[in-house]
Structure formats: structure tokens, C-alpha cells
Amino acid sequence: MNEPAAGTGALRVSVDLDRCCGAGSCVRSAPDVFDQDDDTGVVVLLDPAPAPEHAASVREALHLCSVGAITLDQS
């Protein structure tokens, strides 16, 4: 999967808009980081560098994304 080991570094989130199917699992898991386009349903990344307190919800969103559109990088 597209997930690094948990650590103390900065979390960077990216999404592959071409893979997104608009299921909305990411929005339900991490609404401070993800939203959905009202017209297409495709994910909108609100915060590509979320604060550490959002790490758990972003990881949950990654696991729930059925098409693997979310990528995490932690340095």
C-alpha cells in the first residue's frame, strides 16, 4: 500500500484524481483534509500537509480508499 511507517516527520498527502471513484470514504474519515467536488464527486485535497493530530484519520482514509488514490509520505 502507499503508506510509510509511522514516525514523527511531516506528513505529506497526495491524491491521484484519475483513480478517485468518488466513494467519499476519505471525506468521512478526515474531513479537515479531504472534501469532494460537488459536481464530479472526485476528491478535493484541502490540506496536503496536515497537522500531526490528523495523521490517524488520514491513515484511516488511505486504508478505506478502495482504489488506492491516496498516497502518504512521511519524512
Backbone bond lengths (Angstrom), bond angles and torsions (degrees), N, CA, C in turn:
res aa  C-N    CA-C-N  psi(-1)  N-CA   C-N-CA  omega(-1)  CA-C   N-CA-C  phi
1 M - - - 1.445 - - 1.517 108.92 -
2 N 1.315 118.12 173.13 1.451 123.90 -175.05 1.522 111.95 -92.92
3 E 1.319 117.91 48.50 1.454 120.16 -174.92 1.520 111.45 -128.94
4 P 1.329 117.55 129.19 1.449 120.85 175.23 1.521 110.53 -81.48
5 A 1.300 116.07 166.92 1.458 120.59 175.16 1.519 108.86 -65.47
6 A 1.320 116.14 148.46 1.456 120.87 178.80 1.516 109.20 -63.45
7 G 1.306 116.84 142.16 1.451 120.83 -179.23 1.508 109.78 -160.74
8 T 1.312 115.14 -167.10 1.452 119.46 -177.19 1.516 112.82 -104.58
9 G 1.336 117.65 0.04 1.461 120.88 -178.22 1.507 112.86 -74.23
10 A 1.320 114.65 174.35 1.458 121.65 179.19 1.529 109.94 -67.41
11 L 1.297 115.74 138.48 1.457 122.16 179.30 1.523 108.31 -93.37
12 R 1.333 116.64 129.46 1.466 123.01 176.02 1.517 108.19 -120.20
13 V 1.304 116.61 129.63 1.459 122.64 -177.73 1.522 108.61 -115.47
14 S 1.321 115.80 138.65 1.457 119.97 171.26 1.523 107.95 -138.06
15 V 1.311 115.51 157.81 1.460 120.61 178.78 1.525 109.29 -131.57
16 D 1.315 114.98 146.55 1.457 122.03 175.55 1.523 106.75 -98.50
17 L 1.312 115.84 100.56 1.463 120.84 -175.72 1.520 112.44 -62.78
18 D 1.330 116.77 -28.31 1.464 119.95 178.95 1.527 112.06 -71.00
19 R 1.320 117.41 -25.44 1.466 121.13 179.33 1.522 112.74 -87.88
20 C 1.319 117.27 -25.89 1.461 121.75 -174.93 1.524 110.42 -58.31
21 C 1.338 115.30 131.83 1.469 120.42 179.26 1.530 111.63 -105.77
22 G 1.343 117.23 -0.12 1.454 120.61 175.85 1.517 115.47 77.35
23 A 1.328 117.27 22.68 1.465 120.29 -179.22 1.526 112.59 -67.22
24 G 1.322 118.08 -29.65 1.455 121.55 175.79 1.512 116.06 86.99
25 S 1.309 118.30 5.18 1.469 120.50 179.83 1.528 111.37 -60.68
26 C 1.314 116.77 -37.24 1.462 120.17 -179.11 1.525 110.92 -65.80
27 V 1.315 116.95 -38.41 1.460 121.37 -179.64 1.521 110.56 -66.25
28 R 1.316 116.19 -41.31 1.470 119.81 178.49 1.527 111.53 -68.15
29 S 1.318 117.37 -33.15 1.466 121.31 -178.38 1.519 112.75 -79.98
30 A 1.322 116.88 -40.42 1.464 121.14 -174.57 1.534 110.39 -139.42
31 P 1.316 117.48 71.86 1.468 120.58 -175.63 1.524 114.37 -66.64
32 D 1.323 118.03 -16.76 1.466 120.36 176.57 1.523 111.76 -80.89
33 V 1.331 116.41 -13.54 1.465 121.20 -176.06 1.525 111.45 -111.75
34 F 1.336 117.21 -34.16 1.463 121.76 -176.05 1.522 111.45 -123.07
35 D 1.318 115.54 149.55 1.459 123.10 171.46 1.524 106.36 -141.25
36 Q 1.315 116.72 179.33 1.461 121.31 177.51 1.514 109.84 -125.62
37 D 1.320 115.29 142.02 1.454 121.18 174.70 1.528 108.44 -65.80
38 D 1.311 117.08 129.59 1.464 121.34 -177.32 1.527 112.82 -62.97
39 D 1.308 117.42 -30.30 1.462 120.68 -176.94 1.523 113.40 -87.23
40 T 1.335 116.76 -42.92 1.470 120.16 -173.63 1.523 113.92 -102.84
41 G 1.326 117.13 -20.97 1.462 120.76 -175.86 1.511 113.50 81.58
42 V 1.321 117.51 -5.07 1.465 122.23 -178.74 1.526 109.69 -71.49
43 V 1.310 115.55 146.98 1.456 121.84 -178.60 1.524 111.91 -59.05
44 V 1.337 114.79 144.52 1.458 123.36 172.23 1.524 105.27 -120.40
45 L 1.312 116.75 121.28 1.462 121.54 179.41 1.522 108.46 -83.35
46 L 1.317 116.47 110.98 1.459 121.67 -178.30 1.516 112.29 -81.58
47 D 1.338 116.63 -32.64 1.460 120.74 -174.22 1.523 110.33 -144.35
48 P 1.337 118.28 98.91 1.463 120.75 -178.96 1.531 113.52 -72.88
49 A 1.326 116.83 -11.23 1.468 120.99 178.87 1.527 108.95 -133.46
50 P 1.344 116.60 68.75 1.467 119.36 -175.59 1.532 112.77 -66.85
51 A 1.312 114.43 154.45 1.461 121.72 177.32 1.525 110.10 -64.50
52 P 1.328 116.52 155.30 1.466 120.57 -177.81 1.527 114.64 -53.76
53 E 1.312 118.19 -30.37 1.470 120.24 -178.75 1.536 112.25 -68.26
54 H 1.322 117.69 -12.55 1.466 121.13 177.52 1.531 113.15 -96.40
55 A 1.306 117.48 -2.09 1.468 121.11 -174.80 1.525 112.38 -57.71
56 A 1.312 118.28 -44.87 1.472 120.65 -177.59 1.527 111.37 -64.51
57 S 1.326 117.13 -42.10 1.471 119.09 -178.99 1.527 111.19 -70.78
58 V 1.333 117.82 -33.43 1.461 120.44 176.43 1.523 110.48 -67.78
59 R 1.313 117.34 -40.60 1.472 120.76 176.76 1.527 110.87 -63.32
60 E 1.316 116.79 -38.46 1.468 120.23 176.49 1.531 109.82 -63.18
61 A 1.330 116.56 -43.36 1.466 120.58 178.36 1.520 110.73 -60.04
62 L 1.319 117.49 -41.52 1.457 121.43 177.98 1.518 110.62 -59.31
63 H 1.324 116.54 -46.37 1.469 120.87 -179.00 1.530 112.80 -67.05
64 L 1.313 116.95 -31.84 1.459 120.74 -178.20 1.528 113.49 -83.75
65 C 1.326 117.02 -15.84 1.464 120.09 -178.91 1.527 109.35 -69.59
66 S 1.315 116.07 110.54 1.462 121.45 -173.58 1.527 113.63 -71.02
67 V 1.324 117.52 -16.81 1.467 120.39 -178.23 1.520 113.22 -111.22
68 G 1.326 117.75 3.16 1.464 120.96 177.41 1.513 113.78 66.37
69 A 1.326 117.58 37.18 1.458 120.74 -177.77 1.527 113.49 -82.58
70 I 1.324 117.79 -11.65 1.462 121.68 -176.65 1.528 109.83 -102.07
71 T 1.316 115.35 134.29 1.462 121.48 176.33 1.514 109.03 -124.77
72 L 1.328 116.19 136.66 1.460 121.95 176.75 1.507 109.55 -115.40
73 D 1.314 114.72 142.17 1.451 121.79 173.86 1.511 106.46 -133.74
74 Q 1.311 115.50 126.91 1.457 119.22 178.86 1.502 108.58 -126.08
75 S 1.332 115.98 119.09 1.457 119.98 -178.04 1.501 112.13 -114.29
